């Protein structure tokens, strides 16, 4: 059984999120999704998500393509590997070449796991949605 893992804030769930999760699920037998806690978001973004963690978690759990949801409390994607032993770490291809995922590739390879880059949906993001809502206020 191939276990997949991905993570994100999943604030204001949109088609980009759904695309990532569907494509990830097509490449594994069991998909685990880490949803960033409000505290983690505040620590590195300096702001809270629009939708609070319990609600974002419930929304992601309701998706057919997701098998399990866990809290993401650390941006290091490898921190959960000892517990989950996933085979594939899924992420948007906009992260290719970043220090965060280059380090993850190097750390995962000797453990028999790999980073899989999936097409990023360029026309939408939670930040773009937030900006659009603020412009219309």
Backbone as a printed PyTorch tensor [residue, N CA C, xyz], in Angstrom:
tensor([[[  0.8490,  -1.1870,   0.0000],
         [  0.0000,   0.0000,   0.0000],
         [  0.8890,   1.2430,   0.0000]],

        [[  0.6200,   2.1520,  -0.9150],
         [  1.3720,   3.3960,  -1.0130],
         [  0.6590,   4.4630,  -0.1960]],

        [[  1.3780,   5.0030,   0.7850],
         [  0.8400,   6.0540,   1.6540],
         [  1.3550,   7.3960,   1.1490]],

        [[  0.4410,   8.3260,   0.9670],
         [  0.7910,   9.6730,   0.5380],
         [  0.5260,  10.6750,   1.6450]],

        [[  1.2810,  11.7610,   1.6210],
         [  1.0990,  12.8250,   2.6000],
         [  1.2190,  14.1730,   1.9030]],

        [[  0.3730,  15.0780,   2.2580],
         [  0.4950,  16.4680,   1.8580],
         [  0.0010,  17.3290,   3.0000]],

        [[  0.3130,  18.5900,   2.9350],
         [ -0.1300,  19.4740,   4.0150],
         [ -0.3370,  20.8740,   3.4790]],

        [[ -1.0600,  21.6490,   4.2490],
         [ -1.3090,  23.0290,   3.8720],
         [ -2.2430,  23.6870,   4.8590]],

        [[ -2.4940,  24.9400,   4.6230],
         [ -3.4090,  25.6910,   5.4800],
         [ -4.8500,  25.3400,   5.1050]],

        [[ -5.1240,  25.2550,   3.8090],
         [ -6.4680,  24.9600,   3.2860],
         [ -7.4960,  25.9680,   3.7850]],

        [[ -7.0670,  27.2320,   3.7930],
         [ -7.9550,  28.3210,   4.1650],
         [ -8.7860,  28.6830,   2.9410]],

        [[-10.0420,  28.9380,   3.1150],
         [-10.9420,  29.2740,   2.0120],
         [-10.7510,  28.2610,   0.8770]],

        [[-11.0920,  27.0300,   1.1520],
         [-10.8880,  25.9270,   0.2260],
         [-11.3220,  26.3080,  -1.1910]],

        [[-10.4460,  26.0730,  -2.1610],
         [-10.7070,  26.4650,  -3.5480],
         [-10.2540,  25.3660,  -4.4990]],

        [[-10.4390,  25.5820,  -5.7900],
         [-10.1610,  24.5640,  -6.8020],
         [ -8.6860,  24.1610,  -6.8130]],

        [[ -7.7840,  25.0470,  -6.4890],
         [ -6.3610,  24.6940,  -6.4120],
         [ -6.1100,  23.6360,  -5.3510]],

        [[ -6.7500,  23.8120,  -4.1890],
         [ -6.6420,  22.8010,  -3.1310],
         [ -7.1980,  21.4690,  -3.6100]],

        [[ -8.3770,  21.5340,  -4.2030],
         [ -9.0280,  20.3070,  -4.6710],
         [ -8.1980,  19.6080,  -5.7490]],

        [[ -7.6340,  20.3740,  -6.6650],
         [ -6.7780,  19.7880,  -7.6970],
         [ -5.6080,  19.0410,  -7.0760]],

        [[ -4.9370,  19.6730,  -6.1230],
         [ -3.7890,  19.0530,  -5.4600],
         [ -4.2020,  17.7580,  -4.7670]],

        [[ -5.2880,  17.8030,  -4.0080],
         [ -5.7130,  16.6280,  -3.2470],
         [ -6.1690,  15.4900,  -4.1670]],

        [[ -6.8940,  15.8130,  -5.2080],
         [ -7.3340,  14.7660,  -6.1530],
         [ -6.1520,  14.1240,  -6.8600]],

        [[ -5.2170,  14.9380,  -7.3500],
         [ -4.0440,  14.4010,  -8.0420],
         [ -3.1790,  13.5720,  -7.1040]],

        [[ -3.0500,  14.0110,  -5.8670],
         [ -2.2800,  13.2470,  -4.8820],
         [ -2.9340,  11.8860,  -4.6460]],

        [[ -4.2290,  11.8840,  -4.4650],
         [ -4.9550,  10.6290,  -4.1750],
         [ -4.8590,   9.6410,  -5.3240]],

        [[ -4.7670,  10.1410,  -6.5520],
         [ -4.6200,   9.2630,  -7.7190],
         [ -3.2830,   8.5250,  -7.7020]],

        [[ -2.3050,   9.0480,  -6.9500],
         [ -0.9650,   8.4580,  -6.9430],
         [ -0.6290,   7.7040,  -5.6640]],

        [[ -1.6360,   7.4510,  -4.8550],
         [ -1.3990,   6.6690,  -3.6400],
         [ -2.6690,   5.8950,  -3.2810]],

        [[ -2.5120,   4.9730,  -2.3450],
         [ -3.6620,   4.1740,  -1.8930],
         [ -4.3440,   4.7860,  -0.6740]],

        [[ -3.6040,   5.5930,   0.0650],
         [ -4.1020,   6.1720,   1.3130],
         [ -3.4900,   7.5570,   1.4380]],

        [[ -4.3300,   8.5850,   1.5140],
         [ -3.8420,   9.9650,   1.5670],
         [ -4.0840,  10.5810,   2.9360]],

        [[ -2.9900,  11.0080,   3.5350],
         [ -3.0260,  11.7070,   4.8220],
         [ -2.7560,  13.1810,   4.5450]],

        [[ -3.5620,  14.0470,   5.1380],
         [ -3.4230,  15.4860,   4.9350],
         [ -3.1750,  16.1690,   6.2690]],

        [[ -2.1000,  16.9230,   6.3300],
         [ -1.8240,  17.7550,   7.4930],
         [ -2.4260,  19.1240,   7.2720]],

        [[ -3.2960,  19.5420,   8.1680],
         [ -3.8860,  20.8780,   8.0920],
         [ -3.1780,  21.7480,   9.1340]],

        [[ -2.5950,  22.8380,   8.6710],
         [ -1.8400,  23.7240,   9.5600],
         [ -2.7290,  24.2850,  10.6660]],

        [[ -2.2160,  24.2250,  11.8760],
         [ -2.9580,  24.7920,  13.0000],
         [ -2.9210,  26.3180,  12.9180]],

        [[ -3.8340,  26.9490,  13.6000],
         [ -3.8600,  28.4130,  13.6370],
         [ -2.5420,  28.9540,  14.2090]],

        [[ -2.0200,  28.2850,  15.2350],
         [ -0.7800,  28.7210,  15.8740],
         [  0.3970,  28.6700,  14.8950]],

        [[  0.4610,  27.6010,  14.0950],
         [  1.5470,  27.4900,  13.1140],
         [  1.4390,  28.6090,  12.0830]],

        [[  0.2300,  28.8610,  11.5840],
         [  0.0350,  29.9370,  10.6040],
         [  0.4670,  31.2810,  11.1680]],

        [[  0.0710,  31.5420,  12.3810],
         [  0.4230,  32.8110,  13.0190],
         [  1.9390,  32.9370,  13.1750]],

        [[  2.6080,  31.8160,  13.4810],
         [  4.0520,  31.8540,  13.7280],
         [  4.8700,  32.1960,  12.4880]],

        [[  4.4360,  31.7810,  11.2920],
         [  5.2540,  32.0670,  10.1160],
         [  4.6140,  33.0250,   9.1220]],

        [[  3.3110,  33.2380,   9.2220],
         [  2.6580,  34.1970,   8.3180],
         [  2.3570,  35.5200,   9.0140]],

        [[  2.3370,  35.4820,  10.3370],
         [  2.0320,  36.6900,  11.0890],
         [  0.5580,  37.0440,  11.1070]],

        [[ -0.2810,  36.1080,  10.6630],
         [ -1.7350,  36.3350,  10.6760],
         [ -2.4450,  34.9880,  10.8040]],

        [[ -3.6660,  35.0730,  11.2760],
         [ -4.4880,  33.8690,  11.4060],
         [ -5.2330,  33.6000,  10.1070]],

        [[ -5.5320,  32.3330,   9.8300],
         [ -6.3770,  32.0390,   8.6720],
         [ -7.7660,  32.6360,   8.8630]],

        [[ -8.4830,  32.8290,   7.7670],
         [ -9.8530,  33.3270,   7.8260],
         [-10.7480,  32.2930,   8.5080]],

        [[-10.5750,  31.0360,   8.1560],
         [-11.3640,  29.9330,   8.7080],
         [-10.5640,  29.2910,   9.8410]],

        [[-11.1160,  29.1300,  11.0420],
         [-10.3630,  28.5390,  12.1580],
         [-10.0540,  27.0550,  11.9090]],

        [[ -8.9670,  26.5890,  12.5360],
         [ -8.4790,  25.2300,  12.3340],
         [ -9.5610,  24.1440,  12.4320]],

        [[-10.3840,  24.1070,  13.4740],
         [-11.3580,  23.0000,  13.5580],
         [-12.2890,  22.9280,  12.3390]],

        [[-12.6420,  24.0830,  11.7970],
         [-13.5220,  24.1100,  10.6260],
         [-12.7720,  23.7010,   9.3610]],

        [[-11.5160,  24.1620,   9.2060],
         [-10.7200,  23.7600,   8.0440],
         [-10.4790,  22.2520,   8.0700]],

        [[-10.2080,  21.7290,   9.2380],
         [ -9.9950,  20.2770,   9.3930],
         [-11.2600,  19.5130,   8.9970]],

        [[-12.4100,  19.9490,   9.4620],
         [-13.6780,  19.2870,   9.1530],
         [-13.9750,  19.3210,   7.6540]],

        [[-13.6710,  20.4350,   7.0030],
         [-13.9100,  20.5570,   5.5630],
         [-13.0240,  19.5700,   4.8000]],

        [[-11.7410,  19.5290,   5.1250],
         [-10.8210,  18.6230,   4.4320],
         [-11.1940,  17.1620,   4.7090]],

        [[-11.5970,  16.8500,   5.9370],
         [-12.0160,  15.4790,   6.2750],
         [-13.2230,  15.0250,   5.4570]],

        [[-14.0590,  15.9560,   5.0500],
         [-15.2840,  15.6150,   4.3200],
         [-15.0240,  15.2520,   2.8540]],

        [[-13.8290,  15.5090,   2.3690],
         [-13.5150,  15.2190,   0.9700],
         [-13.2700,  13.7260,   0.7600]],

        [[-13.8690,  13.1660,  -0.2950],
         [-13.7270,  11.7330,  -0.5950],
         [-12.2930,  11.3230,  -0.8700]],

        [[-11.5020,  12.2280,  -1.4050],
         [-10.1310,  11.8840,  -1.7830],
         [ -9.1760,  11.8540,  -0.5920]],

        [[ -9.6400,  12.2440,   0.5760],
         [ -8.8030,  12.3000,   1.7820],
         [ -9.1830,  11.1580,   2.7140]],

        [[ -8.1650,  10.4200,   3.1730],
         [ -8.4150,   9.2940,   4.0710],
         [ -8.2410,   9.6550,   5.5500]],

        [[ -7.3310,  10.5740,   5.8370],
         [ -7.0640,  10.9400,   7.2380],
         [ -6.5470,  12.3670,   7.2780]],

        [[ -6.9460,  13.0960,   8.3080],
         [ -6.4630,  14.4630,   8.5040],
         [ -5.7980,  14.5420,   9.8730]],

        [[ -4.6210,  15.1790,   9.8960],
         [ -3.8950,  15.3770,  11.1470],
         [ -3.5370,  16.8570,  11.2720]],

        [[ -3.2930,  17.3350,  12.4910],
         [ -2.8480,  18.7260,  12.6330],
         [ -1.3950,  18.8590,  12.1870]],

        [[ -1.0940,  19.8940,  11.4250],
         [  0.2920,  20.2010,  11.0780],
         [  0.7670,  21.2810,  12.0420]],

        [[  1.7230,  20.9290,  12.8800],
         [  2.2180,  21.8600,  13.8850],
         [  3.6530,  22.2970,  13.6120]],

        [[  4.2360,  21.7950,  12.5190],
         [  5.6290,  22.0720,  12.1760],
         [  5.7180,  22.1880,  10.6540]],

        [[  6.4000,  23.2030,  10.1460],
         [  6.5360,  23.3490,   8.6870],
         [  7.4480,  22.2970,   8.0780]],

        [[  8.2640,  21.6590,   8.8790],
         [  9.1490,  20.5990,   8.3970],
         [  8.3030,  19.3820,   8.0390]],

        [[  8.1910,  19.1110,   6.7410],
         [  7.3180,  18.0330,   6.2500],
         [  7.8340,  16.6510,   6.6470]],

        [[  9.0900,  16.5600,   7.0030],
         [  9.6690,  15.2710,   7.3950],
         [  9.4510,  14.9610,   8.8740]],

        [[  9.0270,  15.9510,   9.6490],
         [  8.8450,  15.7540,  11.0880],
         [  7.8110,  14.6800,  11.4040]],

        [[  6.8250,  14.4970,  10.5200],
         [  5.7810,  13.4950,  10.7590],
         [  6.1150,  12.1360,  10.1370]],

        [[  7.2020,  12.0630,   9.3590],
         [  7.5370,  10.8080,   8.6860],
         [  7.7490,   9.6400,   9.6630]],

        [[  8.4490,   9.8300,  10.7850],
         [  8.6320,   8.6900,  11.6990],
         [  7.3130,   8.0860,  12.2030]],

        [[  6.2810,   8.8990,  12.2910],
         [  4.9690,   8.4030,  12.7190],
         [  4.1660,   7.8290,  11.5510]],

        [[  4.2180,   8.4960,  10.3910],
         [  3.3500,   8.1350,   9.2680],
         [  3.9820,   7.1780,   8.2550]],

        [[  5.3020,   7.2210,   8.1230],
         [  6.0330,   6.3830,   7.1490],
         [  5.4220,   6.4750,   5.7510]],

        [[  5.1530,   7.6900,   5.3120],
         [  4.5820,   7.8630,   3.9780],
         [  5.6390,   7.5740,   2.9140]],

        [[  5.1610,   7.2000,   1.7350],
         [  6.0320,   6.8940,   0.6060],
         [  6.1940,   8.0860,  -0.3250]],

        [[  5.1640,   8.9250,  -0.3840],
         [  5.1760,  10.0800,  -1.2800],
         [  4.7060,  11.3190,  -0.5340]],

        [[  5.5020,  12.3680,  -0.6540],
         [  5.1540,  13.6810,  -0.1050],
         [  4.7290,  14.5440,  -1.2830]],

        [[  3.4690,  14.9360,  -1.3300],
         [  2.9330,  15.7030,  -2.4480],
         [  2.9550,  17.1890,  -2.1510]],

        [[  3.3260,  17.9660,  -3.1810],
         [  3.3800,  19.4140,  -3.0390],
         [  3.2270,  20.0370,  -4.4290]],

        [[  2.7560,  21.2720,  -4.4710],
         [  2.6340,  21.9810,  -5.7370],
         [  3.9980,  22.2610,  -6.3450]],

        [[  4.0610,  22.2460,  -7.6760],
         [  5.3510,  22.4270,  -8.3380],
         [  5.9050,  23.8490,  -8.2030]],

        [[  5.1440,  24.7500,  -7.6260],
         [  5.6660,  26.0800,  -7.3350],
         [  6.7230,  26.0290,  -6.2210]],

        [[  6.7960,  24.9240,  -5.4950],
         [  7.7770,  24.7370,  -4.4250],
         [  9.0600,  24.0640,  -4.9100]],

        [[  9.0810,  23.5910,  -6.1700],
         [ 10.2720,  22.9080,  -6.6950],
         [ 11.4850,  23.8380,  -6.5930]],

        [[ 12.5690,  23.3030,  -6.0770],
         [ 13.7960,  24.0780,  -5.9340],
         [ 13.8870,  24.8880,  -4.6500]],

        [[ 12.8190,  24.9230,  -3.8640],
         [ 12.8680,  25.6690,  -2.5980],
         [ 13.7400,  24.9150,  -1.6050]],

        [[ 14.3060,  25.6390,  -0.6730],
         [ 15.1530,  25.0210,   0.3410],
         [ 14.3620,  23.9870,   1.1460]],

        [[ 13.1400,  24.3370,   1.5090],
         [ 12.2960,  23.4510,   2.3150],
         [ 12.1320,  22.0820,   1.6600]],

        [[ 11.8360,  22.0630,   0.3630],
         [ 11.5770,  20.7800,  -0.2940],
         [ 12.8270,  20.1290,  -0.8530]],

        [[ 13.8700,  20.8850,  -1.1300],
         [ 15.1540,  20.2850,  -1.4980],
         [ 15.7000,  19.4960,  -0.3080]],

        [[ 15.5860,  20.0730,   0.8740],
         [ 16.0180,  19.3690,   2.0900],
         [ 15.1510,  18.1390,   2.3320]],

        [[ 13.8490,  18.2550,   2.0940],
         [ 12.9500,  17.1090,   2.2680],
         [ 13.3220,  15.9870,   1.2970]],

        [[ 13.6180,  16.3260,   0.0440],
         [ 14.0240,  15.3160,  -0.9380],
         [ 15.2420,  14.5520,  -0.4390]],

        [[ 16.2480,  15.2810,   0.0320],
         [ 17.4910,  14.6540,   0.4960],
         [ 17.2540,  13.7880,   1.7290]],

        [[ 16.4010,  14.2280,   2.6230],
         [ 16.1410,  13.4820,   3.8600],
         [ 15.3030,  12.2310,   3.5820]],

        [[ 14.3240,  12.3420,   2.6900],
         [ 13.4130,  11.2260,   2.4190],
         [ 14.0400,  10.1190,   1.5690]],

        [[ 14.9000,  10.4750,   0.6270],
         [ 15.4440,   9.4990,  -0.3220],
         [ 16.0380,   8.2550,   0.3480]],

        [[ 16.9000,   8.3840,   1.3480],
         [ 17.4540,   7.1660,   1.9560],
         [ 16.4240,   6.3520,   2.7510]],

        [[ 15.2600,   6.9290,   2.9670],
         [ 14.1900,   6.2350,   3.6930],
         [ 13.1780,   5.6040,   2.7240]],

        [[ 13.4620,   5.6860,   1.4450],
         [ 12.5980,   5.0770,   0.4410],
         [ 11.3610,   5.8870,   0.0970]],

        [[ 11.3660,   7.1560,   0.4460],
         [ 10.2300,   8.0390,   0.1470],
         [ 10.7080,   9.1450,  -0.7910]],

        [[  9.7430,   9.8020,  -1.4360],
         [ 10.1280,  10.8630,  -2.3630],
         [  9.1110,  11.9930,  -2.3590]],

        [[  9.5790,  13.1420,  -2.8260],
         [  8.7170,  14.3030,  -3.0140],
         [  8.1570,  14.2280,  -4.4320]],

        [[  6.8520,  14.3800,  -4.5510],
         [  6.1820,  14.3850,  -5.8590],
         [  5.5990,  15.7740,  -6.0710]],

        [[  6.0380,  16.4330,  -7.1430],
         [  5.5690,  17.7800,  -7.4500],
         [  4.3700,  17.6930,  -8.3850]],

        [[  3.2880,  18.3150,  -7.9820],
         [  2.0470,  18.3080,  -8.7580],
         [  1.7970,  19.6960,  -9.3360]],

        [[  1.0860,  19.7710, -10.4600],
         [  0.8560,  21.0710, -11.0940],
         [  0.1190,  22.0440, -10.1620]],

        [[  0.6840,  23.2260, -10.0490],
         [  0.0970,  24.2920,  -9.2390],
         [ -0.9820,  25.0030, -10.0560]],

        [[ -2.1060,  25.2900,  -9.4350],
         [ -3.1930,  26.0140, -10.0960],
         [ -2.9260,  27.5120,  -9.9230]],

        [[ -2.3890,  28.1390, -10.9570],
         [ -1.8820,  29.5080, -10.8610],
         [ -2.9420,  30.5900, -10.6900]],

        [[ -4.1340,  30.3810, -11.1850],
         [ -5.0920,  31.4900, -11.1970],
         [ -5.8090,  31.7190,  -9.8630]],

        [[ -5.5680,  30.8510,  -8.8780],
         [ -6.2840,  31.0110,  -7.6090],
         [ -5.3780,  30.6480,  -6.4330]],

        [[ -5.5750,  31.3650,  -5.3460],
         [ -4.9140,  31.0560,  -4.0770],
         [ -5.7450,  31.7030,  -2.9710]],

        [[ -5.5570,  31.2270,  -1.7610],
         [ -6.2880,  31.8360,  -0.6440],
         [ -5.9100,  33.3010,  -0.4890]],

        [[ -4.6390,  33.6320,  -0.7240],
         [ -4.2050,  35.0320,  -0.6250],
         [ -4.9040,  35.8950,  -1.6680]],

        [[ -5.0230,  35.3770,  -2.8990],
         [ -5.7260,  36.1280,  -3.9490],
         [ -7.2020,  36.3020,  -3.5920]],

        [[ -7.8100,  35.2610,  -3.0420],
         [ -9.2180,  35.3560,  -2.6330],
         [ -9.3900,  36.3880,  -1.5260]],

        [[ -8.4880,  36.3580,  -0.5600],
         [ -8.5480,  37.3150,   0.5550],
         [ -8.4290,  38.7410,   0.0280]],

        [[ -7.4670,  38.9660,  -0.8750],
         [ -7.2800,  40.3020,  -1.4550],
         [ -8.5220,  40.7530,  -2.2070]],

        [[ -9.1310,  39.8360,  -2.9700],
         [-10.3230,  40.1800,  -3.7400],
         [-11.4750,  40.5630,  -2.8160]],

        [[-11.6300,  39.8370,  -1.7360],
         [-12.6970,  40.1370,  -0.7710],
         [-12.4580,  41.5070,  -0.1360]],

        [[-11.2230,  41.8030,   0.2300],
         [-10.8980,  43.0900,   0.8480],
         [-11.1100,  44.2620,  -0.1200]],

        [[-10.8600,  44.0380,  -1.4060],
         [-11.0830,  45.0870,  -2.4200],
         [-12.5560,  45.4100,  -2.5690]],

        [[-13.4000,  44.4200,  -2.3390],
         [-14.8400,  44.6160,  -2.5220],
         [-15.5310,  45.0810,  -1.2390]],

        [[-14.7850,  45.2420,  -0.1720],
         [-15.3770,  45.6970,   1.0890],
         [-15.7120,  47.1660,   1.0530]]])
